[in-house]
Amino acid sequence: MTSFTRSQLLLSFLFFLAIFLAVWGEIHHFVRDTHIFTFFAATVAAVIATVQSSGKTRDSRLMLAAFLLGLTLLEGTALLIERRPNLTVTDGWSVSRPVIGWGPGHSGILHARKQKAGGELIYQVDYTIDDNLLRQTRSASNGPAVVFFGDSFTFGEGVNDSDTLPQQFADLRHQQDRVLNLGFSGYGPQQFLRGVEAGYYDKIIGDQPKIFFFLTAPWHAQRTACKASWLARAPRYHLTDEGIAFDGQCREEGFNLFLSEFLYNTAFYRFFLTPFAERLTHDDVELYIRVVLEAVRQSKAKYGVETIIPYLPDGEPYLAGTGFTDQDIVERFEAAGAKVIDASLTDVKNPRLGLEIPSDGHPTGRANRLRAELLIDSSINRL
């Protein structure tokens, strides 16, 4: 075998190895920042293909190699600037789920650890998931339910079981109520509405619940509008002349779903393009308001229960250019008969109180306790 033939065989082997690693990395995500690995491996394959070709074919492959190298450099630059914290959670923490889109895949104790890009610890906590695949709340085992809907603030991302908002509520009530935590990271009002109208939670909630709570904020408008890139599998609604209508999931199975999840895991998209792609419009906020109010209406019609809305006013920059303010949203909620309470804790906010997890932004156990006190005060006649 000549040295030329051996070099050709070696290049061919390296070409197929690079292609294999690029595909394998996309499927198995064996490194955290998968796409820079994919782009780099694809660049190597394109360079090898260029070396092995000639003429016009060589020119086209060279252009492809240059394009892939540009993607690699752009992705690397975005990663360096973004310096995204590293979050690791026990496998099965979040899997695809029917109706609501995603949620815990199994019961048990899940370990969560979040670190800054430089390795400094932000939090290290445990999430106990019960047999109903909900965040565990120690409370009464039977009786009418007090139900919390919401996102990561309700679920208690970044805090241990004892410090979640529902658990603080249960403890302040001496665990005399059956308290359910239906919140989960990334959820929006559409999970609340779809869960109620599809009967997804009926067996868990049981008969004649006492009260529903739904903690919400202006940033949820990005979720009901399906503009946040992680929402591919979330329930989708659209505006109609009569109100709103269910419209499947944010991205249906197929190429659109693949593209959405691919972009979500791409640093240059998150850093450079997300501010434009997720910018809210007037109709986005209108949809958000209607989805929340429809969830409140259906909860009343189906369960005979009132929903209290703890609202976090944080309109800027979310509402800029939409024609809405926090006050407009609150007034729309109240005009439709919903009870809204200001859950911002502005009267007690002080850096020394530690109401937010540093370098994260989620509420601490202290903040959850203060909000639980607000909820009890606002609903004492209904408990």
ZASE-193214 format. One record per residue (C-alpha): residue in three letters; x, y, z. Coordinates in steps of 0.1 Angstrom, whole numbers, plus 5000, padded with zeros to 4 digits. Last residue first. Layout:
ALAXYZ/...
This chain:
LEU440352865544/ARG438153115524/ASN437953385550/ILE441753375556/SER442353425519/SER444253755517/ASP446053715551/ILE447053355542/LEU448453475508/LEU450453755524/GLU451953525550/ALA452853285522/ARG454553565504/LEU456753645535/ARG457553275539/ASN458553245502/ALA460753545505/ARG462553395535/GLY462853055517/THR464753235489/PRO463053365458/HIS464653285424/GLY467053555411/ASP470153335403/SER473353515411/PRO472353555447/ILE469153365456/GLU466553645462/LEU464853765493/GLY468153795513/LEU466954035541/ARG470254225539/PRO469554345504/ASN466354505515/LYS462854455501/VAL460254485528/ASP457754725513/THR458554605478/LEU457454255486/SER456454205450/ALA453453995458/ASP450754255451/ILE447454085455/VAL444854015428/LYS441353875433/ALA439753795399/GLY436353935390/ALA436954015353/ALA437554385362/GLU440154265387/PHE442254085361/ARG441954375336/GLU442954625364/VAL445954415372/ILE447054405336/ASP446654785332/GLN448554845364/ASP451454635352/THR451554855321/PHE450354775286/GLY450854955252/THR453254675241/GLY456254895235/ALA457954815268/LEU456054535286/TYR458954305293/PRO461554565300/GLU460154675324/GLY456854535335/ASP457954375368/PRO454854375389/LEU454754025406/TYR451153925409/PRO449653695435/ILE446453585418/ILE443753435440/THR441553175423/GLU438153105436/VAL436752755436/GLY433552605423/TYR435552315408/LYS434552325372/ALA432952675367/LYS435352845391/SER438452675377/GLN437152755342/ARG436853125349/VAL440353145366/ALA441952955337/GLU440053185312/LEU441353485331/VAL444953375329/VAL444653285292/ARG442953615284/ILE445653825301/TYR448453635283/LEU446653665250/GLU446354045254/VAL450054055264/ASP451053875232/ASP448554095211/HIS450254415223/THR453654275212/LEU456454115232/ARG460154075222/GLU461153715224/ALA462753695189/PHE464554025193/PRO466153975227/THR466653605218/LEU468953675188/PHE472353755201/PHE472653565234/ARG470253275231/TYR470853235194/PHE474653255198/ALA474553005226/THR472652725208/ASN470652485230/TYR467452675225/LEU468052695188/PHE468252315185/GLU465052275206/SER463152515183/LEU464652355151/PHE463651995162/LEU460052115171/ASN459752295138/PHE461151985119/GLY458651735133/GLU456251725162/GLU454252045166/ARG455852355181/CYS453852555206/GLN451452265213/GLY447952215201/ASP445852515192/PHE443452585221/ALA441152875215/ILE440953225229/GLY438353495234/GLU435253535212/ASP436953715183/THR439853475186/LEU443353485201/HIS445553185201/TYR446452915225/ARG449452675227/PRO450152405252/ALA453952365259/ARG456052125239/ALA458352385222/LEU458352615253/TRP462152615257/SER462552895231/ALA460553155249/LYS458153295223/CYS455253055228/ALA452953355232/THR451653215265/ARG455353195276/GLN456453535266/ALA453353675284/HIS454653495315/TRP457253765317/PRO454553995330/ALA454253805363/THR452253525378/LEU451653335410/PHE448453125407/PHE446653035439/PHE443552805440/ILE441152775469/LYS439252525490/PRO439052225467/GLN435552075463/ASP436351715451/GLY439851585443/ILE442851785433/ILE444951485424/LYS442251305404/ASP441251615386/TYR444751725377/TYR444751655339/GLY441051735336/ALA441651875301/GLU440152215310/VAL442152245343/GLY445552125330/ARG445152335299/LEU444452655319/PHE447252615344/GLN449752485318/GLN448852785296/PRO449453025324/GLY453252955322/TYR455552665332/GLY459252695329/SER460152525361/PHE457252345378/GLY454152445398/LEU451452195409/ASN452252225446/LEU449352075465/VAL448352165501/ARG445951945521/ASP445152185549/GLN445852155587/GLN449552165582/HIS450052415610/ARG448652685587/LEU452052865587/ASP453552525578/ALA451252465549/PHE451952815535/GLN455752765539/GLN455352435521/PRO453452595492/LEU456052875489/THR459052635490/ASP461452645519/SER460952305535/ASP461552125502/ASN464952275496/VAL465452595476/GLY466952665442/GLU463752615422/GLY460752625446/PHE457852495425/THR456052815429/PHE458853035418/SER459752775391/ASP456352815375/GLY452752835387/PHE449752665402/PHE449252625440/VAL446252425452/VAL444652425486/ALA442852095487/PRO439751985505/GLY440451705529/ASN443151435531/SER446751375539/ALA447251715557/SER450551875548/ARG454051805538/THR454451935503/GLN456451725479/ARG457051865445/LEU454651685422/LEU455051355403/ASN451951205418/ASP454150965437/ASP456051245453/ILE459051445440/THR461551555466/TYR463851825453/ASP467251845469/VAL469552155471/GLN472952285461/TYR473052655453/ILE475152925437/LEU478552745440/GLU481552915424/GLY482752715394/GLY483852995371/ALA480752975350/LYS478653005382/GLN477452695398/LYS474052535402/ARG473452195419/ALA470252005420/HIS469751655435/LEU466451475429/ILE464851275457/GLY462251035444/SER459351015420/HIS459850985383/GLY459851185350/PRO459351535365/GLY457551775342/TRP456951845305/GLY454351955280/ILE451152005301/VAL448851775281/PRO451251475278/ARG454651485295/SER458151515280/VAL460851485307/SER462251715334/TRP464151585365/GLY464551245350/ASP468351245354/THR469451415386/VAL470051785382/THR473051985369/LEU472952355363/ASN476052535350/PRO475752905350/ARG475953075316/ARG479053275308/GLU477253465280/ILE480353635267/LEU482553325264/LEU479653115252/ALA478753375226/THR482253385213/GLY482453005210/GLU479152995191/LEU480353265167/LEU483753095162/THR482052755155/LEU479552915132/GLY482353085113/LEU484152755110/LEU481052605096/PHE480752875070/ALA484452845061/ALA484152465057/LEU481052515035/MET482952765013/LEU485852525010/ARG483452245001/SER482152464973/ASP485652544960/ARG486852184962/THR483852064941/LYS484652334916/GLY488152194911/SER489551944935/SER488651724964/GLN490251534993/VAL491451845011/THR487951995009/ALA486451675024/ILE488951695053/VAL488052065059/ALA484351975058/ALA484851695084/VAL486851925107/THR484152195104/ALA481451935112/ALA483351835144/PHE483752205153/PHE480052275147/THR478951975167/PHE481352055196/ILE480152415196/HIS476652275196/THR476852045226/ASP477752295252/ARG477352055281/VAL479151755267/PHE477651405263/HIS474651555246/HIS473451205234/ILE471851275201/GLU473651595191/GLY477051455203/TRP476551135184/VAL475851325151/ALA478951535154/LEU481051245167/PHE479951025137/ILE480651305112/ALA484151365127/LEU484850985127/PHE483650965090/PHE486151235080/LEU488951095102/PHE488650755085/SER488550915051/LEU491651115059/LEU493450805071/LEU492450605040/GLN493750885018/SER496950905038/ARG497450525034/THR496750544997/PHE499350824992/SER501850635014/THR501550344990/MET500050005000/
